Amino acid sequence: DQQVKQNSPSLSVQEGRISILNCDYTNSMFDYFLWYKKYPAEGPTFLISISSIKDKNEDGRFTVFLNKSAKHLSLHIVPSQPGDSAVYFCAASVGVRSGTASKLTFGTGTRLQVTL
Amino acid sequence: DSGVTQTPKHLITATGQRVTLRCSPRSGDLSVYWYQQSLDQGLQFLIQYYNGEERAKGNILERFSAQQFPDLHSELNLSSLELGDSALYFCASSVGTLQETQYFGPGTRLLVL
């Protein structure tokens, strides 16, 4: 049962444009969401997170939006740069707000290619 | 560099064998997590240790076991290996038990022939 889904395995965007990566989830108990970026031959790197009590969190060029009613999460990168080319994973956790979080559930990833 | 180290980087072995993967967390982090990433799959949570004790268990097979030592490094033991165990194995660490921000190591690529 894939509780966190990234339905687009790949995305190609021109440099300077906006990249939008999407993530859907099925477990309404998730209360914390994260995005990780992964380059080849490296481990995932934490990018940005959002609590379920918010609908938006911004950090520089990266903004995460949360639509709880649609159980949908998106990551916006503006403007996109060639160095952003990587695999992006969304992840979710239950119980962070209550202090009982036990694990992260990851999506399968979206490969972003930023072209010149 | 996340500060999390994993050894070895690559491991090639045969079916039926046993291997041990090692992870050293970031300085000051008490929690260690193990994940498996198979081809075209997301990261699957295996197990978490906090300050030497098992805290959470995910989709970890009975053939797999882990432990965290007093110096906080962790080892993941995989036995009776099967072809399907070929995967990337990541270790991550965080300060406490809440899995908010985990810092990942570079991974160990295991190939079972």
Interface residues (C-beta under 8 A of the other chain):
Chain A: Q2 V4 Q6 Y32 L34 Y36 A41 E42 G43 P44 T45 F46 S49 F89 A91 S93 V96 G99 A101 S102 K103 L104 T105 F106 G107 T108 G109
Chain B: S2 V4 Y33 Y35 D40 Q41 G42 L43 Q44 F45 Q48 R55 A56 G58 F90 A92 T97 L98 Q99 E100 T101 Q102 Y103 F104 G105 P106 G107
